[in-house]
Amino acid sequence: MKPELPQLYIKGKVLIAGDADYDTARKIWNGMIDRKPAFIAQCADADDIAVCVKFARENNMIVSVRGGGHNVAGNAVCDDGLMIDLSKMKAIQIDVLNKTATAEPGVLLREFDAATIQHGLATTGGTVSETGIAGLTLGGGIGWLMGRFGITADNLLSAEMVTASGEKILVDNDNHPDLYWAIRGGGGNFGVVSKFKYQLHSFGPNVVGGMILYPMDQAKPALQFYREYARKAPDELMAYSGFIVTPDGLPVTMIFPAWLGDVKDAEKHLEPLRSFGTPIADMVSEIPYVQLQAALDAGAPTGIRRYWKSGYFTDLSDELLDIIIKNIATRPSPLSPFLFFHIRGAAAKTAADSTAFGHREDHWDSDIISQWLDPSDDEKNISWTRKFFNEIRPFTKGVYVNHLSGDDEESRVKDAYGVNYGRLKAIKKKYDPDNFFRMNNNIKPS
Ligand SMILES: Cc1cc2nc3c(=O)[nH]c(=O)nc-3n(C[C@H](O)[C@H](O)[C@H](O)COP(=O)(O)OP(=O)(O)OC[C@H]3O[C@@H](n4cnc5c(N)ncnc54)[C@H](O)[C@@H]3O)c2cc1C
């Protein structure tokens, strides 16, 4: 006979195995994750979160925290323990006068952007609109606007949190400043955030951007041109790049620029790129900012199988490009892109120890995003990804914590923080000495 489960009482809904919504609620973006929590607590507010923390402590349960459920590692869901599900907490308030937004942790980027841009305001988000603001902000947040406004965490003014002891606290420059430093890049290690307050900026509504696609025989010259062009561009210009397969099955090289300044200045800055080589397609045009924010959505559908490897490159050397182009040619799944996200401008001008997000130089976050449909293809896609990554790893310098793929990458958490790792361990020890929050890219208390 199964032991009786203890009772958990919150304002929101509590789901257990067998309940109608249980299987839907435990599913997240990465279809490889199939975990079964004993409880899924769909919290309504900070009080519910505090009740959950105390309940898990009393019953000696592992806790996982779900924001948007988009992280590839799948730490949002645990086996057997208590999943604190924040996806129903979706309130957003915009203060137009002071250009700030407060948002609850279940808000997705597309919901956040839609709420701010109607007032001519925005702040840095990510590049796929289904991503949750919570995990993205806590890990750093790199996106189209970072050259102008810094990473998302640079725009975090304050947070309301529930600590590992179940206490509700305000965290900002004046209150728990050590914690305020740590949550801007340190991930979900230090407590559960029930509210984020962001700095917004006058922006939009339109930008000029779109993909430019080149045949694979132009891959190397296109990326050689790109690396120089992207580095010399003003902060208003962001250009990503990589390798994708078109919907009709053609592998191509992609350069994706976006002009994020005054629309009338776009052409003079985009022209050198647009006149380079012989592209198959040039989709650059004036579009709403929210369309740019969703431009990569089609390549990241919810629920399919995935495995990632990621790292930062300070240089896209010819040798590195050759290795990448060689490996792309053997990719087992056409759904798998390889992408370069350029971290630069305001995001790279801040000191490395200004927030926990430790890598502040002009460099590229690069991602082997393996995606496939059939479980029988797991082995071939995972081993291709690992082999490919092993070849490019010697060129990497650190990694973005939000792009670590989980269990087999524990040893790389340190690389994500560089000079900030020791300070993060000390802060973890102060606020969570027994590592209560450990279903994450874990920083162990020193
Ligand atoms: C297709 C795709 C595209 C992406 N593009 C970008 C991009 O352009 N830029 C970028 O910066 N990142 C990007 N990411 C990475 C993304 O930032 C992370 O996956 C992020 O963790 C997602 O946040 P989430 O809330 O949706 O995830 P979740 O899986 O819900 O949460 C991830 C982790 O964050 C912690 N967490 C979540 N909410 C809270 C909370 N309220 N309090 C405390 N801890 C919490 C938990 O440890 C949790 O395990 C992308 C990811 C994907 C899958």
Ligand as a Chemical Component Dictionary entry (heavy atoms), coordinates in Angstrom:
data_LIG
# 
_chem_comp.id                   LIG 
_chem_comp.type                 NON-POLYMER 
_chem_comp.pdbx_formal_charge   0 
_chem_comp.three_letter_code    LIG 
# 
loop_
_chem_comp_atom.comp_id 
_chem_comp_atom.atom_id 
_chem_comp_atom.alt_atom_id 
_chem_comp_atom.type_symbol 
_chem_comp_atom.charge 
_chem_comp_atom.model_Cartn_x 
_chem_comp_atom.model_Cartn_y 
_chem_comp_atom.model_Cartn_z 
_chem_comp_atom.pdbx_ordinal 
LIG C1  C1  C 0 14.627 27.997 -27.374 1  
LIG C2  C2  C 0 15.336 28.769 -26.307 2  
LIG C3  C3  C 0 15.830 30.005 -26.593 3  
LIG C4  C4  C 0 16.500 30.716 -25.618 4  
LIG N1  N1  N 0 16.971 31.951 -25.932 5  
LIG C5  C5  C 0 17.567 32.680 -24.969 6  
LIG C6  C6  C 0 18.003 33.990 -25.234 7  
LIG O1  O1  O 0 17.863 34.510 -26.327 8  
LIG N2  N2  N 0 18.597 34.672 -24.231 9  
LIG C7  C7  C 0 18.757 34.133 -22.992 10 
LIG O2  O2  O 0 19.288 34.807 -22.116 11 
LIG N3  N3  N 0 18.369 32.896 -22.726 12 
LIG C8  C8  C 0 17.776 32.161 -23.675 13 
LIG N4  N4  N 0 17.371 30.897 -23.395 14 
LIG C9  C9  C 0 17.684 30.331 -22.087 15 
LIG C10 C10 C 0 16.656 30.765 -21.058 16 
LIG O3  O3  O 0 17.010 32.011 -20.554 17 
LIG C11 C11 C 0 16.652 29.763 -19.917 18 
LIG O4  O4  O 0 16.241 28.529 -20.414 19 
LIG C12 C12 C 0 15.791 30.205 -18.752 20 
LIG O5  O5  O 0 16.128 29.448 -17.628 21 
LIG C13 C13 C 0 14.317 30.040 -19.037 22 
LIG O6  O6  O 0 13.565 30.541 -18.004 23 
LIG P1  P1  P 0 12.172 29.861 -17.633 24 
LIG O7  O7  O 0 11.609 30.596 -16.493 25 
LIG O8  O8  O 0 11.350 29.740 -18.869 26 
LIG O9  O9  O 0 12.666 28.402 -17.274 27 
LIG P2  P2  P 0 12.361 27.367 -16.120 28 
LIG O10 O10 O 0 12.761 26.071 -16.701 29 
LIG O11 O11 O 0 10.998 27.514 -15.568 30 
LIG O12 O12 O 0 13.365 27.798 -15.004 31 
LIG C14 C14 C 0 14.730 27.558 -15.105 32 
LIG C15 C15 C 0 15.340 27.564 -13.738 33 
LIG O13 O13 O 0 15.307 28.888 -13.226 34 
LIG C16 C16 C 0 15.034 28.860 -11.837 35 
LIG N5  N5  N 0 13.803 29.643 -11.605 36 
LIG C17 C17 C 0 12.771 29.830 -12.459 37 
LIG N6  N6  N 0 11.886 30.677 -11.925 38 
LIG C18 C18 C 0 12.367 31.025 -10.710 39 
LIG C19 C19 C 0 11.918 31.899 -9.688  40 
LIG N7  N7  N 0 10.803 32.611 -9.807  41 
LIG N8  N8  N 0 12.680 32.023 -8.583  42 
LIG C20 C20 C 0 13.838 31.336 -8.440  43 
LIG N9  N9  N 0 14.307 30.504 -9.390  44 
LIG C21 C21 C 0 13.579 30.363 -10.501 45 
LIG C22 C22 C 0 14.925 27.417 -11.430 46 
LIG O14 O14 O 0 16.178 26.986 -10.949 47 
LIG C23 C23 C 0 14.603 26.724 -12.729 48 
LIG O15 O15 O 0 15.053 25.391 -12.754 49 
LIG C24 C24 C 0 16.681 30.169 -24.340 50 
LIG C25 C25 C 0 16.173 28.918 -24.053 51 
LIG C26 C26 C 0 15.503 28.210 -25.002 52 
LIG C27 C27 C 0 14.996 26.867 -24.679 53 
# 
loop_
_chem_comp_bond.comp_id 
_chem_comp_bond.atom_id_1 
_chem_comp_bond.atom_id_2 
_chem_comp_bond.value_order 
_chem_comp_bond.pdbx_ordinal 
LIG C1  C2  SING 1  
LIG C2  C3  SING 2  
LIG C2  C26 DOUB 3  
LIG C3  C4  DOUB 4  
LIG C4  N1  SING 5  
LIG C4  C24 SING 6  
LIG N1  C5  DOUB 7  
LIG C5  C6  SING 8  
LIG C5  C8  SING 9  
LIG C6  O1  DOUB 10 
LIG C6  N2  SING 11 
LIG N2  C7  SING 12 
LIG C7  O2  DOUB 13 
LIG C7  N3  SING 14 
LIG N3  C8  DOUB 15 
LIG C8  N4  SING 16 
LIG N4  C9  SING 17 
LIG N4  C24 SING 18 
LIG C9  C10 SING 19 
LIG C10 O3  SING 20 
LIG C10 C11 SING 21 
LIG C11 O4  SING 22 
LIG C11 C12 SING 23 
LIG C12 O5  SING 24 
LIG C12 C13 SING 25 
LIG C13 O6  SING 26 
LIG O6  P1  SING 27 
LIG P1  O7  DOUB 28 
LIG P1  O8  SING 29 
LIG P1  O9  SING 30 
LIG O9  P2  SING 31 
LIG P2  O10 DOUB 32 
LIG P2  O11 SING 33 
LIG P2  O12 SING 34 
LIG O12 C14 SING 35 
LIG C14 C15 SING 36 
LIG C15 O13 SING 37 
LIG C15 C23 SING 38 
LIG O13 C16 SING 39 
LIG C16 N5  SING 40 
LIG C16 C22 SING 41 
LIG N5  C17 SING 42 
LIG N5  C21 SING 43 
LIG C17 N6  DOUB 44 
LIG N6  C18 SING 45 
LIG C18 C19 SING 46 
LIG C18 C21 DOUB 47 
LIG C19 N7  SING 48 
LIG C19 N8  DOUB 49 
LIG N8  C20 SING 50 
LIG C20 N9  DOUB 51 
LIG N9  C21 SING 52 
LIG C22 O14 SING 53 
LIG C22 C23 SING 54 
LIG C23 O15 SING 55 
LIG C24 C25 DOUB 56 
LIG C25 C26 SING 57 
LIG C26 C27 SING 58 
# 
